[in-house]
Structure formats: C-alpha cells, structure tokens
Amino acid sequence: MASPSSWEFYKEEQTKILWVHICTQDLTGVAISVNKWWKTRYPEFKMRIVSKKEFEKIKKCKSSNSSNKINLW
C-alpha cells in the first residue's frame, strides 16, 4: 500500500469535495490506497484528483476568501 505522503488533500466542507493531488510519479498502489482511504474516512464526500497547479490554486482561493467560486478552466 502506498504511503499517505504519496498524496495531499484539501477538504472543502461546504461542497463536500476532497481535492486530491498525487505527489508521486510511481502510481503503483496509490490509486488503491487513495480510494480505500477516501471510502473509509470520507464516504460522504466527492473526490477530485487534480494537478499540482490546480491543487495550489484551490487551496489559495479557499484560504483567502471562502465565498469566492473557483474557476479552474
């Protein structure tokens, strides 16, 4: 099983979305680990896998002003 440091996440309570960035190039086991972690710890949340750039944008926008919508595309 992949270590928890293989990915990072940001939890958005209002919309019940987990934003996940996979930090490693070796994806062996990471998908299974992330899926198991998500289903056992946050089953009521939706999960979105995003790039590092999108992940940082989400964290920055949400921490600076939680009322703004994020436009990723």
PyMOL Python script that loads the backbone (N, CA, C, O; Angstrom):
from pymol import cmd

cmd.read_pdbstr("""\
ATOM      1  N   MET A   1       0.854  -1.184   0.000  1.00  0.00           N
ATOM      2  CA  MET A   1       0.000   0.000   0.000  1.00  0.00           C
ATOM      3  C   MET A   1       0.894   1.240   0.000  1.00  0.00           C
ATOM      4  O   MET A   1       1.939   1.260   0.650  1.00  0.00           O
ATOM      5  N   ALA A   2       0.484   2.251  -0.717  1.00  0.00           N
ATOM      6  CA  ALA A   2       1.260   3.485  -0.814  1.00  0.00           C
ATOM      7  C   ALA A   2       1.190   4.267   0.491  1.00  0.00           C
ATOM      8  O   ALA A   2       0.201   4.205   1.221  1.00  0.00           O
ATOM      9  N   SER A   3       2.256   4.999   0.764  1.00  0.00           N
ATOM     10  CA  SER A   3       2.280   5.797   1.996  1.00  0.00           C
ATOM     11  C   SER A   3       1.395   7.024   1.851  1.00  0.00           C
ATOM     12  O   SER A   3       1.204   7.516   0.739  1.00  0.00           O
ATOM     13  N   PRO A   4       0.849   7.530   2.959  1.00  0.00           N
ATOM     14  CA  PRO A   4      -0.004   8.727   2.896  1.00  0.00           C
ATOM     15  C   PRO A   4       0.710   9.948   2.336  1.00  0.00           C
ATOM     16  O   PRO A   4       0.053  10.882   1.874  1.00  0.00           O
ATOM     17  N   SER A   5       2.049   9.965   2.367  1.00  0.00           N
ATOM     18  CA  SER A   5       2.781  11.104   1.819  1.00  0.00           C
ATOM     19  C   SER A   5       2.831  11.078   0.294  1.00  0.00           C
ATOM     20  O   SER A   5       3.382  11.992  -0.319  1.00  0.00           O
ATOM     21  N   SER A   6       2.269  10.053  -0.320  1.00  0.00           N
ATOM     22  CA  SER A   6       2.221   9.966  -1.781  1.00  0.00           C
ATOM     23  C   SER A   6       1.174  10.892  -2.370  1.00  0.00           C
ATOM     24  O   SER A   6       1.136  11.107  -3.582  1.00  0.00           O
ATOM     25  N   TRP A   7       0.327  11.438  -1.514  1.00  0.00           N
ATOM     26  CA  TRP A   7      -0.685  12.375  -1.985  1.00  0.00           C
ATOM     27  C   TRP A   7      -0.958  13.410  -0.905  1.00  0.00           C
ATOM     28  O   TRP A   7      -0.604  13.226   0.260  1.00  0.00           O
ATOM     29  N   GLU A   8      -1.594  14.501  -1.314  1.00  0.00           N
ATOM     30  CA  GLU A   8      -2.040  15.522  -0.370  1.00  0.00           C
ATOM     31  C   GLU A   8      -3.474  15.858  -0.713  1.00  0.00           C
ATOM     32  O   GLU A   8      -3.906  15.683  -1.852  1.00  0.00           O
ATOM     33  N   PHE A   9      -4.219  16.345   0.281  1.00  0.00           N
ATOM     34  CA  PHE A   9      -5.622  16.636   0.024  1.00  0.00           C
ATOM     35  C   PHE A   9      -6.048  17.912   0.712  1.00  0.00           C
ATOM     36  O   PHE A   9      -5.423  18.372   1.667  1.00  0.00           O
ATOM     37  N   TYR A  10      -7.123  18.468   0.204  1.00  0.00           N
ATOM     38  CA  TYR A  10      -7.754  19.651   0.795  1.00  0.00           C
ATOM     39  C   TYR A  10      -9.237  19.344   0.899  1.00  0.00           C
ATOM     40  O   TYR A  10      -9.875  19.000  -0.096  1.00  0.00           O
ATOM     41  N   LYS A  11      -9.786  19.467   2.093  1.00  0.00           N
ATOM     42  CA  LYS A  11     -11.187  19.129   2.347  1.00  0.00           C
ATOM     43  C   LYS A  11     -12.030  20.392   2.304  1.00  0.00           C
ATOM     44  O   LYS A  11     -11.772  21.343   3.042  1.00  0.00           O
ATOM     45  N   GLU A  12     -13.028  20.399   1.448  1.00  0.00           N
ATOM     46  CA  GLU A  12     -13.947  21.525   1.313  1.00  0.00           C
ATOM     47  C   GLU A  12     -15.282  21.116   1.930  1.00  0.00           C
ATOM     48  O   GLU A  12     -16.064  20.390   1.317  1.00  0.00           O
ATOM     49  N   GLU A  13     -15.532  21.586   3.139  1.00  0.00           N
ATOM     50  CA  GLU A  13     -16.716  21.176   3.901  1.00  0.00           C
ATOM     51  C   GLU A  13     -18.031  21.614   3.262  1.00  0.00           C
ATOM     52  O   GLU A  13     -18.993  20.846   3.230  1.00  0.00           O
ATOM     53  N   GLN A  14     -18.073  22.829   2.761  1.00  0.00           N
ATOM     54  CA  GLN A  14     -19.324  23.387   2.241  1.00  0.00           C
ATOM     55  C   GLN A  14     -19.877  22.573   1.068  1.00  0.00           C
ATOM     56  O   GLN A  14     -21.076  22.304   1.006  1.00  0.00           O
ATOM     57  N   THR A  15     -19.011  22.188   0.155  1.00  0.00           N
ATOM     58  CA  THR A  15     -19.453  21.448  -1.030  1.00  0.00           C
ATOM     59  C   THR A  15     -19.234  19.945  -0.906  1.00  0.00           C
ATOM     60  O   THR A  15     -19.618  19.185  -1.795  1.00  0.00           O
ATOM     61  N   LYS A  16     -18.617  19.512   0.197  1.00  0.00           N
ATOM     62  CA  LYS A  16     -18.319  18.093   0.435  1.00  0.00           C
ATOM     63  C   LYS A  16     -17.451  17.514  -0.684  1.00  0.00           C
ATOM     64  O   LYS A  16     -17.754  16.463  -1.249  1.00  0.00           O
ATOM     65  N   ILE A  17     -16.362  18.230  -0.988  1.00  0.00           N
ATOM     66  CA  ILE A  17     -15.422  17.770  -2.009  1.00  0.00           C
ATOM     67  C   ILE A  17     -14.041  17.627  -1.392  1.00  0.00           C
ATOM     68  O   ILE A  17     -13.580  18.505  -0.662  1.00  0.00           O
ATOM     69  N   LEU A  18     -13.381  16.506  -1.693  1.00  0.00           N
ATOM     70  CA  LEU A  18     -11.984  16.309  -1.340  1.00  0.00           C
ATOM     71  C   LEU A  18     -11.159  16.544  -2.599  1.00  0.00           C
ATOM     72  O   LEU A  18     -11.310  15.826  -3.587  1.00  0.00           O
ATOM     73  N   TRP A  19     -10.300  17.535  -2.564  1.00  0.00           N
ATOM     74  CA  TRP A  19      -9.396  17.818  -3.678  1.00  0.00           C
ATOM     75  C   TRP A  19      -8.100  17.074  -3.387  1.00  0.00           C
ATOM     76  O   TRP A  19      -7.486  17.291  -2.342  1.00  0.00           O
ATOM     77  N   VAL A  20      -7.676  16.202  -4.296  1.00  0.00           N
ATOM     78  CA  VAL A  20      -6.506  15.354  -4.065  1.00  0.00           C
ATOM     79  C   VAL A  20      -5.475  15.585  -5.158  1.00  0.00           C
ATOM     80  O   VAL A  20      -5.795  15.611  -6.346  1.00  0.00           O
ATOM     81  N   HIS A  21      -4.225  15.753  -4.724  1.00  0.00           N
ATOM     82  CA  HIS A  21      -3.101  15.827  -5.653  1.00  0.00           C
ATOM     83  C   HIS A  21      -2.190  14.650  -5.354  1.00  0.00           C
ATOM     84  O   HIS A  21      -1.758  14.474  -4.215  1.00  0.00           O
ATOM     85  N   ILE A  22      -1.893  13.840  -6.364  1.00  0.00           N
ATOM     86  CA  ILE A  22      -0.986  12.707  -6.208  1.00  0.00           C
ATOM     87  C   ILE A  22       0.429  13.222  -6.446  1.00  0.00           C
ATOM     88  O   ILE A  22       0.736  13.746  -7.516  1.00  0.00           O
ATOM     89  N   CYS A  23       1.287  13.069  -5.440  1.00  0.00           N
ATOM     90  CA  CYS A  23       2.616  13.695  -5.436  1.00  0.00           C
ATOM     91  C   CYS A  23       3.723  12.833  -6.024  1.00  0.00           C
ATOM     92  O   CYS A  23       4.865  13.286  -6.113  1.00  0.00           O
ATOM     93  N   THR A  24       3.429  11.638  -6.416  1.00  0.00           N
ATOM     94  CA  THR A  24       4.467  10.737  -6.891  1.00  0.00           C
ATOM     95  C   THR A  24       4.256  10.387  -8.358  1.00  0.00           C
ATOM     96  O   THR A  24       3.133  10.436  -8.861  1.00  0.00           O
ATOM     97  N   GLN A  25       5.340  10.036  -9.037  1.00  0.00           N
ATOM     98  CA  GLN A  25       5.252   9.599 -10.431  1.00  0.00           C
ATOM     99  C   GLN A  25       4.907   8.110 -10.503  1.00  0.00           C
ATOM    100  O   GLN A  25       4.286   7.657 -11.464  1.00  0.00           O
ATOM    101  N   ASP A  26       5.309   7.362  -9.494  1.00  0.00           N
ATOM    102  CA  ASP A  26       5.037   5.925  -9.446  1.00  0.00           C
ATOM    103  C   ASP A  26       3.636   5.707  -8.879  1.00  0.00           C
ATOM    104  O   ASP A  26       3.425   5.819  -7.671  1.00  0.00           O
ATOM    105  N   LEU A  27       2.694   5.399  -9.746  1.00  0.00           N
ATOM    106  CA  LEU A  27       1.294   5.282  -9.338  1.00  0.00           C
ATOM    107  C   LEU A  27       0.913   3.891  -8.831  1.00  0.00           C
ATOM    108  O   LEU A  27      -0.250   3.645  -8.510  1.00  0.00           O
ATOM    109  N   THR A  28       1.891   2.977  -8.758  1.00  0.00           N
ATOM    110  CA  THR A  28       1.619   1.626  -8.299  1.00  0.00           C
ATOM    111  C   THR A  28       1.090   1.648  -6.869  1.00  0.00           C
ATOM    112  O   THR A  28       1.794   2.056  -5.945  1.00  0.00           O
ATOM    113  N   GLY A  29      -0.112   1.221  -6.700  1.00  0.00           N
ATOM    114  CA  GLY A  29      -0.717   1.144  -5.379  1.00  0.00           C
ATOM    115  C   GLY A  29      -1.345   2.428  -4.872  1.00  0.00           C
ATOM    116  O   GLY A  29      -2.136   2.393  -3.930  1.00  0.00           O
ATOM    117  N   VAL A  30      -1.012   3.561  -5.474  1.00  0.00           N
ATOM    118  CA  VAL A  30      -1.530   4.839  -4.984  1.00  0.00           C
ATOM    119  C   VAL A  30      -3.035   4.926  -5.196  1.00  0.00           C
ATOM    120  O   VAL A  30      -3.760   5.348  -4.295  1.00  0.00           O
ATOM    121  N   ALA A  31      -3.511   4.538  -6.360  1.00  0.00           N
ATOM    122  CA  ALA A  31      -4.948   4.626  -6.646  1.00  0.00           C
ATOM    123  C   ALA A  31      -5.757   3.790  -5.659  1.00  0.00           C
ATOM    124  O   ALA A  31      -6.792   4.240  -5.168  1.00  0.00           O
ATOM    125  N   ILE A  32      -5.300   2.593  -5.371  1.00  0.00           N
ATOM    126  CA  ILE A  32      -5.999   1.722  -4.424  1.00  0.00           C
ATOM    127  C   ILE A  32      -5.962   2.327  -3.021  1.00  0.00           C
ATOM    128  O   ILE A  32      -6.969   2.321  -2.313  1.00  0.00           O
ATOM    129  N   SER A  33      -4.810   2.844  -2.624  1.00  0.00           N
ATOM    130  CA  SER A  33      -4.671   3.441  -1.292  1.00  0.00           C
ATOM    131  C   SER A  33      -5.555   4.666  -1.122  1.00  0.00           C
ATOM    132  O   SER A  33      -6.233   4.814  -0.105  1.00  0.00           O
ATOM    133  N   VAL A  34      -5.546   5.546  -2.120  1.00  0.00           N
ATOM    134  CA  VAL A  34      -6.358   6.760  -2.048  1.00  0.00           C
ATOM    135  C   VAL A  34      -7.837   6.396  -2.004  1.00  0.00           C
ATOM    136  O   VAL A  34      -8.596   6.969  -1.222  1.00  0.00           O
ATOM    137  N   ASN A  35      -8.244   5.452  -2.836  1.00  0.00           N
ATOM    138  CA  ASN A  35      -9.646   5.050  -2.877  1.00  0.00           C
ATOM    139  C   ASN A  35     -10.088   4.436  -1.543  1.00  0.00           C
ATOM    140  O   ASN A  35     -11.170   4.748  -1.045  1.00  0.00           O
ATOM    141  N   LYS A  36      -9.262   3.576  -0.971  1.00  0.00           N
ATOM    142  CA  LYS A  36      -9.597   2.952   0.312  1.00  0.00           C
ATOM    143  C   LYS A  36      -9.677   4.004   1.418  1.00  0.00           C
ATOM    144  O   LYS A  36     -10.609   3.987   2.221  1.00  0.00           O
ATOM    145  N   TRP A  37      -8.703   4.921   1.464  1.00  0.00           N
ATOM    146  CA  TRP A  37      -8.691   5.999   2.457  1.00  0.00           C
ATOM    147  C   TRP A  37      -9.939   6.856   2.329  1.00  0.00           C
ATOM    148  O   TRP A  37     -10.582   7.181   3.327  1.00  0.00           O
ATOM    149  N   TRP A  38     -10.280   7.220   1.104  1.00  0.00           N
ATOM    150  CA  TRP A  38     -11.450   8.067   0.838  1.00  0.00           C
ATOM    151  C   TRP A  38     -12.736   7.389   1.290  1.00  0.00           C
ATOM    152  O   TRP A  38     -13.544   7.996   1.994  1.00  0.00           O
ATOM    153  N   LYS A  39     -12.932   6.140   0.892  1.00  0.00           N
ATOM    154  CA  LYS A  39     -14.173   5.420   1.206  1.00  0.00           C
ATOM    155  C   LYS A  39     -14.339   5.141   2.700  1.00  0.00           C
ATOM    156  O   LYS A  39     -15.465   5.102   3.196  1.00  0.00           O
ATOM    157  N   THR A  40     -13.240   4.949   3.419  1.00  0.00           N
ATOM    158  CA  THR A  40     -13.358   4.669   4.849  1.00  0.00           C
ATOM    159  C   THR A  40     -13.409   5.936   5.699  1.00  0.00           C
ATOM    160  O   THR A  40     -14.087   5.961   6.727  1.00  0.00           O
ATOM    161  N   ARG A  41     -12.707   6.978   5.288  1.00  0.00           N
ATOM    162  CA  ARG A  41     -12.629   8.179   6.120  1.00  0.00           C
ATOM    163  C   ARG A  41     -13.631   9.259   5.733  1.00  0.00           C
ATOM    164  O   ARG A  41     -14.163   9.945   6.606  1.00  0.00           O
ATOM    165  N   TYR A  42     -13.898   9.421   4.444  1.00  0.00           N
ATOM    166  CA  TYR A  42     -14.799  10.478   3.969  1.00  0.00           C
ATOM    167  C   TYR A  42     -15.819   9.927   2.963  1.00  0.00           C
ATOM    168  O   TYR A  42     -15.857  10.407   1.830  1.00  0.00           O
ATOM    169  N   PRO A  43     -16.629   8.959   3.324  1.00  0.00           N
ATOM    170  CA  PRO A  43     -17.549   8.354   2.351  1.00  0.00           C
ATOM    171  C   PRO A  43     -18.620   9.304   1.829  1.00  0.00           C
ATOM    172  O   PRO A  43     -19.164   9.078   0.748  1.00  0.00           O
ATOM    173  N   GLU A  44     -18.933  10.358   2.572  1.00  0.00           N
ATOM    174  CA  GLU A  44     -19.980  11.297   2.140  1.00  0.00           C
ATOM    175  C   GLU A  44     -19.439  12.387   1.210  1.00  0.00           C
ATOM    176  O   GLU A  44     -20.211  13.194   0.692  1.00  0.00           O
ATOM    177  N   PHE A  45     -18.139  12.417   0.999  1.00  0.00           N
ATOM    178  CA  PHE A  45     -17.516  13.425   0.138  1.00  0.00           C
ATOM    179  C   PHE A  45     -17.316  12.900  -1.282  1.00  0.00           C
ATOM    180  O   PHE A  45     -17.182  11.695  -1.495  1.00  0.00           O
ATOM    181  N   LYS A  46     -17.296  13.815  -2.246  1.00  0.00           N
ATOM    182  CA  LYS A  46     -16.876  13.508  -3.611  1.00  0.00           C
ATOM    183  C   LYS A  46     -15.377  13.744  -3.662  1.00  0.00           C
ATOM    184  O   LYS A  46     -14.859  14.603  -2.949  1.00  0.00           O
ATOM    185  N   MET A  47     -14.678  12.991  -4.497  1.00  0.00           N
ATOM    186  CA  MET A  47     -13.238  13.169  -4.607  1.00  0.00           C
ATOM    187  C   MET A  47     -12.885  13.647  -6.006  1.00  0.00           C
ATOM    188  O   MET A  47     -13.415  13.148  -6.999  1.00  0.00           O
ATOM    189  N   ARG A  48     -11.983  14.620  -6.074  1.00  0.00           N
ATOM    190  CA  ARG A  48     -11.497  15.146  -7.344  1.00  0.00           C
ATOM    191  C   ARG A  48      -9.976  15.068  -7.343  1.00  0.00           C
ATOM    192  O   ARG A  48      -9.320  15.646  -6.477  1.00  0.00           O
ATOM    193  N   ILE A  49      -9.419  14.357  -8.308  1.00  0.00           N
ATOM    194  CA  ILE A  49      -7.971  14.281  -8.476  1.00  0.00           C
ATOM    195  C   ILE A  49      -7.570  15.419  -9.409  1.00  0.00           C
ATOM    196  O   ILE A  49      -8.101  15.536 -10.513  1.00  0.00           O
ATOM    197  N   VAL A  50      -6.632  16.257  -8.967  1.00  0.00           N
ATOM    198  CA  VAL A  50      -6.235  17.428  -9.749  1.00  0.00           C
ATOM    199  C   VAL A  50      -4.714  17.525  -9.824  1.00  0.00           C
ATOM    200  O   VAL A  50      -3.994  16.872  -9.069  1.00  0.00           O
ATOM    201  N   SER A  51      -4.246  18.355 -10.752  1.00  0.00           N
ATOM    202  CA  SER A  51      -2.813  18.600 -10.901  1.00  0.00           C
ATOM    203  C   SER A  51      -2.309  19.460  -9.747  1.00  0.00           C
ATOM    204  O   SER A  51      -3.100  20.031  -8.996  1.00  0.00           O
ATOM    205  N   LYS A  52      -0.999  19.547  -9.616  1.00  0.00           N
ATOM    206  CA  LYS A  52      -0.389  20.368  -8.562  1.00  0.00           C
ATOM    207  C   LYS A  52      -0.806  21.831  -8.712  1.00  0.00           C
ATOM    208  O   LYS A  52      -1.109  22.501  -7.725  1.00  0.00           O
ATOM    209  N   LYS A  53      -0.818  22.318  -9.945  1.00  0.00           N
ATOM    210  CA  LYS A  53      -1.184  23.711 -10.213  1.00  0.00           C
ATOM    211  C   LYS A  53      -2.624  23.991  -9.768  1.00  0.00           C
ATOM    212  O   LYS A  53      -2.882  24.989  -9.096  1.00  0.00           O
ATOM    213  N   GLU A  54      -3.549  23.122 -10.138  1.00  0.00           N
ATOM    214  CA  GLU A  54      -4.951  23.287  -9.748  1.00  0.00           C
ATOM    215  C   GLU A  54      -5.122  23.154  -8.240  1.00  0.00           C
ATOM    216  O   GLU A  54      -5.900  23.889  -7.631  1.00  0.00           O
ATOM    217  N   PHE A  55      -4.392  22.214  -7.639  1.00  0.00           N
ATOM    218  CA  PHE A  55      -4.476  21.993  -6.199  1.00  0.00           C
ATOM    219  C   PHE A  55      -4.048  23.243  -5.430  1.00  0.00           C
ATOM    220  O   PHE A  55      -4.731  23.660  -4.494  1.00  0.00           O
ATOM    221  N   GLU A  56      -2.935  23.833  -5.817  1.00  0.00           N
ATOM    222  CA  GLU A  56      -2.458  25.049  -5.150  1.00  0.00           C
ATOM    223  C   GLU A  56      -3.426  26.210  -5.356  1.00  0.00           C
ATOM    224  O   GLU A  56      -3.627  27.021  -4.452  1.00  0.00           O
ATOM    225  N   LYS A  57      -4.017  26.289  -6.530  1.00  0.00           N
ATOM    226  CA  LYS A  57      -4.996  27.341  -6.819  1.00  0.00           C
ATOM    227  C   LYS A  57      -6.228  27.194  -5.921  1.00  0.00           C
ATOM    228  O   LYS A  57      -6.743  28.184  -5.402  1.00  0.00           O
ATOM    229  N   ILE A  58      -6.689  25.981  -5.744  1.00  0.00           N
ATOM    230  CA  ILE A  58      -7.853  25.705  -4.891  1.00  0.00           C
ATOM    231  C   ILE A  58      -7.550  26.081  -3.445  1.00  0.00           C
ATOM    232  O   ILE A  58      -8.343  26.765  -2.799  1.00  0.00           O
ATOM    233  N   LYS A  59      -6.406  25.635  -2.939  1.00  0.00           N
ATOM    234  CA  LYS A  59      -6.034  25.953  -1.555  1.00  0.00           C
ATOM    235  C   LYS A  59      -5.891  27.455  -1.348  1.00  0.00           C
ATOM    236  O   LYS A  59      -6.346  27.991  -0.338  1.00  0.00           O
ATOM    237  N   LYS A  60      -5.269  28.125  -2.290  1.00  0.00           N
ATOM    238  CA  LYS A  60      -5.043  29.568  -2.170  1.00  0.00           C
ATOM    239  C   LYS A  60      -6.362  30.332  -2.198  1.00  0.00           C
ATOM    240  O   LYS A  60      -6.590  31.206  -1.362  1.00  0.00           O
ATOM    241  N   CYS A  61      -7.225  30.011  -3.144  1.00  0.00           N
ATOM    242  CA  CYS A  61      -8.514  30.704  -3.265  1.00  0.00           C
ATOM    243  C   CYS A  61      -9.394  30.457  -2.056  1.00  0.00           C
ATOM    244  O   CYS A  61     -10.036  31.384  -1.563  1.00  0.00           O
ATOM    245  N   LYS A  62      -9.436  29.251  -1.578  1.00  0.00           N
ATOM    246  CA  LYS A  62     -10.303  28.916  -0.451  1.00  0.00           C
ATOM    247  C   LYS A  62      -9.795  29.508   0.852  1.00  0.00           C
ATOM    248  O   LYS A  62     -10.590  29.893   1.709  1.00  0.00           O
ATOM    249  N   SER A  63      -8.487  29.584   1.011  1.00  0.00           N
ATOM    250  CA  SER A  63      -7.965  30.139   2.258  1.00  0.00           C
ATOM    251  C   SER A  63      -8.038  31.664   2.282  1.00  0.00           C
ATOM    252  O   SER A  63      -8.169  32.257   3.352  1.00  0.00           O
ATOM    253  N   SER A  64      -7.954  32.309   1.109  1.00  0.00           N
ATOM    254  CA  SER A  64      -8.004  33.770   1.084  1.00  0.00           C
ATOM    255  C   SER A  64      -9.424  34.308   1.179  1.00  0.00           C
ATOM    256  O   SER A  64      -9.665  35.321   1.836  1.00  0.00           O
ATOM    257  N   ASN A  65     -10.370  33.630   0.520  1.00  0.00           N
ATOM    258  CA  ASN A  65     -11.757  34.094   0.562  1.00  0.00           C
ATOM    259  C   ASN A  65     -12.665  32.914   0.275  1.00  0.00           C
ATOM    260  O   ASN A  65     -12.785  32.488  -0.874  1.00  0.00           O
ATOM    261  N   SER A  66     -13.293  32.392   1.284  1.00  0.00           N
ATOM    262  CA  SER A  66     -14.108  31.187   1.135  1.00  0.00           C
ATOM    263  C   SER A  66     -15.404  31.420   0.376  1.00  0.00           C
ATOM    264  O   SER A  66     -16.066  30.453  -0.003  1.00  0.00           O
ATOM    265  N   SER A  67     -15.786  32.660   0.144  1.00  0.00           N
ATOM    266  CA  SER A  67     -17.037  32.920  -0.566  1.00  0.00           C
ATOM    267  C   SER A  67     -16.857  32.998  -2.077  1.00  0.00           C
ATOM    268  O   SER A  67     -17.844  32.993  -2.812  1.00  0.00           O
ATOM    269  N   ASN A  68     -15.610  33.070  -2.556  1.00  0.00           N
ATOM    270  CA  ASN A  68     -15.371  33.139  -3.999  1.00  0.00           C
ATOM    271  C   ASN A  68     -15.487  31.768  -4.633  1.00  0.00           C
ATOM    272  O   ASN A  68     -15.129  30.760  -4.024  1.00  0.00           O
ATOM    273  N   LYS A  69     -15.986  31.732  -5.852  1.00  0.00           N
ATOM    274  CA  LYS A  69     -16.006  30.496  -6.611  1.00  0.00           C
ATOM    275  C   LYS A  69     -14.668  30.354  -7.324  1.00  0.00           C
ATOM    276  O   LYS A  69     -14.017  31.349  -7.644  1.00  0.00           O
ATOM    277  N   ILE A  70     -14.268  29.129  -7.568  1.00  0.00           N
ATOM    278  CA  ILE A  70     -13.005  28.862  -8.238  1.00  0.00           C
ATOM    279  C   ILE A  70     -13.280  28.520  -9.691  1.00  0.00           C
ATOM    280  O   ILE A  70     -14.126  27.676  -9.987  1.00  0.00           O
ATOM    281  N   ASN A  71     -12.577  29.164 -10.583  1.00  0.00           N
ATOM    282  CA  ASN A  71     -12.687  28.870 -12.000  1.00  0.00           C
ATOM    283  C   ASN A  71     -11.394  28.195 -12.433  1.00  0.00           C
ATOM    284  O   ASN A  71     -10.385  28.867 -12.640  1.00  0.00           O
ATOM    285  N   LEU A  72     -11.414  26.869 -12.571  1.00  0.00           N
ATOM    286  CA  LEU A  72     -10.216  26.129 -12.932  1.00  0.00           C
ATOM    287  C   LEU A  72      -9.979  26.092 -14.428  1.00  0.00           C
ATOM    288  O   LEU A  72      -8.847  25.897 -14.869  1.00  0.00           O
ATOM    289  N   TRP A  73     -11.015  26.273 -15.206  1.00  0.00           N
ATOM    290  CA  TRP A  73     -10.849  26.131 -16.649  1.00  0.00           C
ATOM    291  C   TRP A  73     -11.148  27.388 -17.359  1.00  0.00           C
ATOM    292  O   TRP A  73     -11.056  27.440 -18.585  1.00  0.00           O
TER     293      TRP A  73
END
""", "prot")
cmd.dss("prot")
cmd.show_as("cartoon", "prot")
cmd.util.cbc("prot")
cmd.orient("prot")
